[in-house]
């Protein structure tokens, strides 16, 4: 078994400095010796067999269960090595049948009718409310921040993200805005206060909905904002602007036409829509099976080649595309550091296995952006030409205007109860 394990891992890991100790106590080195040394140990033969059979699923499970022990470095360091290898478009030969089966089954796994979509949201977003307060920024933005400089704080980068989105939306006072997947309401509050918009925010998470409504009251914006517990497919009004941040990853590849046709129906003829979503730069793929099982059931990160045809079929025009590359890596790093700083409190909320699960999730997600080909795209969509200016200069001008208004804001954008 030791020999087979070494041969298999040696084919996967050619760069880096990783020492592996097997369940029998033997050790071997992987990589080319470059970089800081990292060491792991497998606790049982069963775990080693699982890694050989299905590493994409069983590696994360082994760490969760305490059967993969990091003896030098951190799990983030381990994943930086394992996910940072020179990659080809195809998985290793022994992993290809599993990959193909998962690819063929992805539409079934992402079949998200209304009841299933609600259950998927509850699995992740209806966790103990204190958990998110421990590692997110004060406005509780659970999506990629926008780092204008390398040393910018997470809170400032999340504010910059809201400002950047608002600038692209070109919201005029009194316009009606739909926020699909509004989370805890931070972007809706920003648009209502800083842009003087009338905002409808929808979510499927009951805890998020409850917090968002409290925030609207506390910031004296309740007359401008309505938060609903509603599926996007059930919205019926027309809107001047539509924005969706970090929700599209939960739609499912089989529902892209439904999503964009619904947005087309909801958007006024002179309206603007902005979609902010994680994307993959290497074409269609599959959701990592560990992520699908434990973190985001029913979720999928799309390639632009899967999204743009659905946009075209819906009759929407792409007026701008922006790719954010390492912004999410830095966001996830900040979240992971904040999460680990409170790991004892998280363990009191749940248990040690949950802590390891979320540490693995945050670290693996960070390395997918830092070491592989994940990115974030922002699609600006309209129904006709000439709705937004011909050049992108207006974005910087709008950001400058909004930044000045932020400085004079009477109601601080803060989390309810803080």
C-alpha positions as CSV (number, residue, x, y, z in Angstrom):
1,X,0.0,0.0,0.0
2,X,2.8,2.4,0.9
3,X,4.5,1.9,-2.5
4,X,1.2,2.3,-4.4
5,X,0.4,5.5,-2.5
6,X,3.8,7.0,-3.2
7,X,3.6,6.2,-6.9
8,X,0.1,7.7,-7.2
9,X,0.9,10.9,-5.3
10,X,4.3,11.3,-7.0
11,X,2.4,11.5,-10.3
12,X,0.2,14.3,-8.9
13,X,2.8,16.3,-7.1
14,X,5.9,17.3,-9.0
15,X,6.6,20.8,-7.5
16,X,6.8,21.9,-3.8
17,X,8.2,20.3,-0.7
18,X,5.8,17.8,0.9
19,X,6.7,15.0,3.3
20,X,4.1,12.2,3.7
21,X,4.0,9.8,6.6
22,X,1.9,6.7,6.0
23,X,-0.3,4.8,8.5
24,X,2.6,2.3,9.0
25,X,5.1,5.1,9.9
26,X,7.1,5.1,6.6
27,X,7.8,8.4,5.0
28,X,8.5,9.7,1.5
29,X,9.1,13.1,-0.1
30,X,7.1,14.7,-2.9
31,X,7.8,17.6,-5.1
32,X,11.1,19.2,-6.3
33,X,12.1,20.5,-2.8
34,X,11.2,24.1,-3.6
35,X,9.3,26.3,-1.1
36,X,8.7,25.9,2.6
37,X,8.5,22.3,3.9
38,X,5.1,20.9,4.6
39,X,4.3,17.6,6.2
40,X,1.2,15.4,6.5
41,X,0.4,12.1,8.1
42,X,-2.3,9.6,7.2
43,X,-3.8,7.9,10.4
44,X,-5.3,4.8,8.9
45,X,-5.0,2.4,5.9
46,X,-8.6,3.1,5.1
47,X,-7.9,6.8,4.6
48,X,-5.0,5.9,2.2
49,X,-7.3,3.7,0.2
50,X,-9.8,6.5,0.0
51,X,-7.2,8.9,-1.3
52,X,-6.3,6.5,-4.0
53,X,-9.9,5.8,-5.0
54,X,-11.3,9.3,-5.0
55,X,-8.9,12.0,-3.8
56,X,-11.3,14.9,-4.8
57,X,-13.8,13.7,-2.2
58,X,-11.8,11.8,0.3
59,X,-8.9,14.2,0.9
60,X,-11.2,16.8,2.4
61,X,-13.1,14.1,4.4
62,X,-9.9,12.8,5.8
63,X,-8.9,16.2,7.1
64,X,-12.4,16.8,8.5
65,X,-12.4,13.5,10.4
66,X,-8.9,14.1,11.8
67,X,-7.4,11.2,9.8
68,X,-5.2,13.4,7.7
69,X,-3.0,15.3,10.2
70,X,-0.9,18.3,9.1
71,X,2.4,18.0,11.1
72,X,4.2,20.9,9.5
73,X,2.6,24.0,8.0
74,X,-1.2,24.3,7.7
75,X,-3.9,22.8,5.5
76,X,-3.7,25.9,3.4
77,X,0.0,25.2,2.8
78,X,-0.8,21.6,1.9
79,X,-3.5,22.8,-0.6
80,X,-1.2,25.4,-2.0
81,X,1.1,22.6,-3.1
82,X,-1.5,20.1,-4.2
83,X,-3.6,22.6,-6.1
84,X,-0.6,24.5,-7.5
85,X,0.8,21.9,-9.7
86,X,1.2,22.4,-13.4
87,X,-2.1,21.3,-14.7
88,X,-3.4,19.9,-18.0
89,X,-7.0,20.1,-19.2
90,X,-7.5,16.4,-18.3
91,X,-7.3,14.7,-14.9
92,X,-4.9,11.8,-14.4
93,X,-5.9,8.5,-16.2
94,X,-7.3,6.8,-13.1
95,X,-9.4,9.7,-12.1
96,X,-11.0,10.3,-15.6
97,X,-13.9,7.8,-15.3
98,X,-15.0,9.5,-12.0
99,X,-14.7,12.9,-13.6
100,X,-16.7,11.9,-16.7
101,X,-19.5,10.3,-14.6
102,X,-19.7,13.5,-12.5
103,X,-19.8,15.7,-15.6
104,X,-22.6,13.6,-17.1
105,X,-24.5,13.8,-13.9
106,X,-24.1,17.5,-13.2
107,X,-27.4,18.6,-14.5
108,X,-29.2,16.1,-12.2
109,X,-27.1,17.2,-9.3
110,X,-27.8,20.9,-10.1
111,X,-31.5,20.4,-10.6
112,X,-32.8,23.2,-8.5
113,X,-36.6,23.7,-8.6
114,X,-38.0,26.0,-5.9
115,X,-38.2,23.5,-3.0
116,X,-34.7,22.1,-3.7
117,X,-33.2,25.6,-4.1
118,X,-34.6,26.5,-0.6
119,X,-33.1,23.4,0.9
120,X,-29.7,24.1,-0.7
121,X,-29.7,27.7,0.6
122,X,-30.7,26.5,4.1
123,X,-27.8,24.0,4.2
124,X,-25.2,26.8,4.0
125,X,-26.8,30.2,4.8
126,X,-29.1,29.2,7.6
127,X,-26.2,28.2,9.9
128,X,-25.8,29.9,13.3
129,X,-25.9,33.6,12.7
130,X,-22.9,34.1,15.0
131,X,-20.7,32.1,12.7
132,X,-20.8,34.6,9.9
133,X,-20.3,37.6,12.3
134,X,-17.0,36.0,13.4
135,X,-15.2,36.2,10.0
136,X,-17.1,38.5,7.7
137,X,-16.7,42.3,7.5
138,X,-19.0,44.5,9.6
139,X,-21.5,44.8,6.7
140,X,-21.6,41.0,6.4
141,X,-20.7,40.9,2.7
142,X,-20.3,37.2,1.8
143,X,-18.9,37.6,-1.7
144,X,-15.7,38.8,-3.4
145,X,-14.4,42.1,-2.1
146,X,-12.8,44.7,-4.4
147,X,-9.3,45.5,-3.3
148,X,-8.2,48.9,-4.7
149,X,-4.8,48.5,-3.1
150,X,-2.8,45.6,-1.6
151,X,-2.9,46.9,1.9
152,X,-6.7,47.7,2.0
153,X,-8.6,46.3,4.9
154,X,-11.4,43.8,4.3
155,X,-14.1,46.3,5.4
156,X,-12.8,49.0,3.1
157,X,-12.5,46.5,0.2
158,X,-16.1,45.3,0.7
159,X,-17.3,48.9,0.7
160,X,-15.3,49.5,-2.5
161,X,-17.1,46.5,-4.0
162,X,-20.5,48.0,-3.2
163,X,-19.4,51.3,-4.6
164,X,-18.0,49.6,-7.8
165,X,-21.3,47.8,-8.4
166,X,-23.4,50.9,-7.8
167,X,-21.2,52.9,-10.2
168,X,-21.8,50.3,-13.0
169,X,-25.5,50.3,-12.3
170,X,-25.8,54.1,-12.9
171,X,-28.7,54.3,-10.4
172,X,-30.7,57.5,-10.6
173,X,-32.7,58.8,-7.6
174,X,-36.1,57.1,-7.3
175,X,-35.3,54.2,-9.7
176,X,-36.5,50.7,-8.8
177,X,-33.8,48.2,-8.1
178,X,-34.1,44.4,-7.7
179,X,-31.4,42.7,-5.7
180,X,-31.5,39.0,-6.4
181,X,-29.9,37.1,-3.6
182,X,-29.7,40.1,-1.3
183,X,-28.0,38.3,1.7
184,X,-28.0,40.3,4.8
185,X,-29.0,43.4,2.9
186,X,-25.8,45.4,2.7
187,X,-25.9,46.3,-1.0
188,X,-29.6,47.1,-0.9
189,X,-29.0,49.5,2.0
190,X,-26.1,51.1,0.1
191,X,-28.2,51.7,-3.0
192,X,-31.1,53.0,-1.0
193,X,-29.0,55.4,1.1
194,X,-26.3,56.5,-1.3
195,X,-28.2,56.4,-4.6
196,X,-31.7,57.2,-3.2
197,X,-33.1,54.2,-5.0
198,X,-36.2,52.1,-4.1
199,X,-34.9,48.6,-3.6
200,X,-36.5,45.2,-3.5
201,X,-34.2,42.6,-2.1
202,X,-35.0,38.9,-2.3
203,X,-33.5,35.9,-0.6
204,X,-34.3,32.3,0.2
205,X,-32.6,32.4,3.6
206,X,-34.9,33.0,6.6
207,X,-32.1,34.2,8.9
208,X,-30.7,36.5,6.3
209,X,-34.2,37.9,5.6
210,X,-34.8,38.6,9.3
211,X,-31.5,40.4,9.7
212,X,-32.0,42.4,6.5
213,X,-35.4,43.7,7.7
214,X,-34.1,44.7,11.1
215,X,-31.2,46.6,9.4
216,X,-33.6,48.5,7.2
217,X,-35.5,49.7,10.2
218,X,-32.4,50.5,12.3
219,X,-30.9,52.6,9.4
220,X,-34.3,54.4,8.9
221,X,-34.4,53.1,5.3
222,X,-37.5,50.9,5.6
223,X,-39.6,53.2,3.4
224,X,-37.1,52.8,0.6
225,X,-36.4,49.0,0.9
226,X,-38.5,45.9,0.9
227,X,-36.9,42.6,1.7
228,X,-38.8,39.5,0.6
229,X,-38.4,35.8,1.3
230,X,-38.9,34.9,-2.4
231,X,-37.6,32.9,-5.3
232,X,-36.4,35.0,-8.3
233,X,-38.8,33.0,-10.5
234,X,-41.8,34.3,-8.6
235,X,-41.0,38.1,-8.9
236,X,-43.5,39.8,-11.2
237,X,-42.8,43.6,-11.2
238,X,-40.7,45.6,-13.6
239,X,-37.4,47.2,-12.4
240,X,-35.1,49.9,-13.8
241,X,-32.0,48.1,-12.4
242,X,-31.3,44.5,-11.5
243,X,-28.3,43.4,-9.6
244,X,-27.2,39.9,-8.4
245,X,-24.1,39.3,-6.4
246,X,-22.9,35.8,-5.4
247,X,-26.2,34.1,-6.2
248,X,-25.8,32.9,-9.8
249,X,-23.5,30.1,-8.6
250,X,-26.6,28.5,-7.0
251,X,-28.8,28.6,-10.1
252,X,-27.6,25.4,-11.7
253,X,-26.5,25.0,-15.3
254,X,-29.9,23.6,-16.4
255,X,-31.6,26.8,-15.2
256,X,-29.5,29.5,-17.0
257,X,-32.1,30.1,-19.7
258,X,-34.8,30.4,-17.0
259,X,-32.8,32.9,-15.0
260,X,-31.9,35.2,-17.9
261,X,-35.3,35.1,-19.5
262,X,-36.8,36.0,-16.2
263,X,-34.4,38.9,-15.8
264,X,-35.2,40.0,-19.3
265,X,-38.9,40.0,-18.4
266,X,-38.3,42.0,-15.2
267,X,-36.0,44.6,-16.7
268,X,-37.4,47.8,-18.2
269,X,-36.5,48.5,-21.8
270,X,-34.0,51.2,-20.8
271,X,-32.8,49.2,-17.7
272,X,-29.4,47.9,-16.7
273,X,-28.5,44.6,-15.1
274,X,-25.3,43.7,-13.3
275,X,-24.4,40.1,-12.6
276,X,-21.5,39.3,-10.2
277,X,-20.5,35.7,-10.1
278,X,-17.6,33.3,-9.6
279,X,-16.4,31.8,-12.9
280,X,-14.0,29.3,-14.3
281,X,-11.5,30.3,-17.0
282,X,-10.9,26.9,-18.5
283,X,-14.3,26.0,-19.9
284,X,-17.1,23.9,-18.5
285,X,-16.4,21.5,-15.6
286,X,-17.8,20.0,-12.5
287,X,-18.4,21.0,-8.9
288,X,-15.7,19.5,-6.6
289,X,-17.5,16.6,-5.0
290,X,-16.4,17.5,-1.5
291,X,-17.7,21.1,-1.9
292,X,-21.0,19.7,-3.4
293,X,-21.5,17.3,-0.5
294,X,-20.6,19.4,2.5
295,X,-20.6,23.1,1.5
296,X,-22.8,24.1,-1.5
297,X,-25.2,21.3,-2.6
298,X,-26.6,22.1,-6.0
299,X,-24.0,24.7,-6.7
300,X,-21.9,25.1,-9.8
301,X,-19.3,27.7,-10.9
302,X,-19.9,28.4,-14.6
303,X,-17.6,29.2,-17.5
304,X,-18.4,32.3,-19.5
305,X,-18.9,30.0,-22.5
306,X,-21.9,28.5,-20.6
307,X,-23.3,31.8,-19.5
308,X,-23.1,34.0,-22.6
309,X,-25.1,31.8,-24.9
310,X,-28.0,31.9,-22.3
311,X,-27.7,35.7,-22.2
312,X,-27.9,35.8,-25.9
313,X,-30.9,33.5,-26.1
314,X,-32.7,35.7,-23.6
315,X,-32.4,38.7,-25.8
316,X,-30.0,40.6,-23.5
317,X,-27.0,42.6,-24.7
318,X,-23.6,42.4,-23.0
319,X,-22.5,46.0,-22.5
320,X,-19.5,45.3,-20.3
321,X,-17.5,42.4,-18.9
322,X,-14.9,42.8,-16.1
323,X,-12.8,39.9,-14.7
324,X,-11.6,40.1,-11.1
325,X,-8.7,37.6,-10.7
326,X,-7.0,37.6,-7.3
327,X,-9.5,39.7,-5.5
328,X,-11.4,36.7,-4.2
329,X,-8.1,35.0,-3.1
330,X,-7.4,38.0,-0.9
331,X,-11.0,38.0,0.4
332,X,-10.9,34.3,1.3
333,X,-7.5,34.7,3.0
334,X,-8.9,37.4,5.2
335,X,-12.0,35.3,6.0
336,X,-9.8,32.3,6.8
337,X,-7.5,34.2,9.1
338,X,-10.5,35.8,10.9
339,X,-12.2,32.4,11.1
340,X,-9.1,30.7,12.6
341,X,-8.7,33.5,15.1
342,X,-12.1,32.5,16.5
343,X,-11.8,28.8,16.0
344,X,-12.5,28.1,19.7
345,X,-15.7,30.0,19.6
346,X,-16.8,28.2,16.4
347,X,-16.0,24.9,18.1
348,X,-18.3,25.9,20.9
349,X,-21.0,26.7,18.4
350,X,-20.6,23.4,16.6
351,X,-17.6,21.0,17.1
352,X,-14.0,20.4,16.1
353,X,-15.0,18.5,12.9
354,X,-17.0,21.5,11.8
355,X,-14.1,23.8,12.4
356,X,-11.8,21.6,10.2
357,X,-14.5,21.4,7.5
358,X,-14.8,25.1,7.2
359,X,-11.0,25.7,7.5
360,X,-10.6,23.2,4.6
361,X,-13.4,25.0,2.6
362,X,-11.9,28.4,3.0
363,X,-8.4,27.3,2.3
364,X,-9.3,25.2,-0.7
365,X,-11.4,28.1,-2.1
366,X,-8.6,30.5,-1.7
367,X,-6.1,28.3,-3.5
368,X,-8.6,27.7,-6.3
369,X,-8.3,31.5,-7.0
370,X,-4.7,31.9,-6.1
371,X,-3.2,28.8,-7.7
372,X,-5.7,27.6,-10.3
373,X,-8.1,29.3,-12.8
374,X,-11.0,30.6,-10.8
375,X,-12.0,34.2,-11.2
376,X,-15.0,36.5,-10.7
377,X,-16.8,38.1,-13.6
378,X,-19.1,41.1,-13.6
379,X,-21.5,41.1,-16.6
380,X,-23.3,44.4,-17.4
381,X,-26.4,43.7,-19.4
382,X,-29.0,45.8,-21.2
383,X,-31.9,45.3,-23.5
384,X,-30.8,47.9,-26.1
385,X,-27.8,49.8,-27.3
386,X,-26.9,53.2,-25.9
387,X,-28.1,52.8,-22.4
388,X,-24.7,53.1,-20.8
389,X,-21.9,55.6,-21.9
390,X,-19.7,54.6,-24.8
391,X,-16.5,54.5,-22.6
392,X,-15.8,53.1,-19.1
393,X,-14.7,56.5,-17.8
394,X,-18.1,56.9,-16.1
395,X,-17.4,54.1,-13.6
396,X,-14.5,56.1,-12.1
397,X,-16.6,59.3,-12.1
398,X,-19.5,57.5,-10.4
399,X,-17.2,56.0,-7.8
400,X,-15.7,59.4,-7.0
401,X,-19.2,60.8,-6.5
402,X,-20.4,58.0,-4.3
403,X,-17.2,58.1,-2.2
404,X,-18.0,61.7,-1.5
405,X,-21.5,60.9,-0.4
406,X,-20.2,58.1,1.8
407,X,-18.2,60.6,3.7
408,X,-21.3,62.7,4.5
409,X,-23.6,59.7,5.2
410,X,-25.8,60.3,8.2
411,X,-26.6,56.7,8.9
412,X,-23.5,54.4,9.2
413,X,-23.8,51.1,7.2
414,X,-23.4,48.7,10.0
415,X,-24.7,45.3,11.1
416,X,-27.9,45.3,13.1
417,X,-27.2,45.2,16.8
418,X,-23.6,46.2,16.5
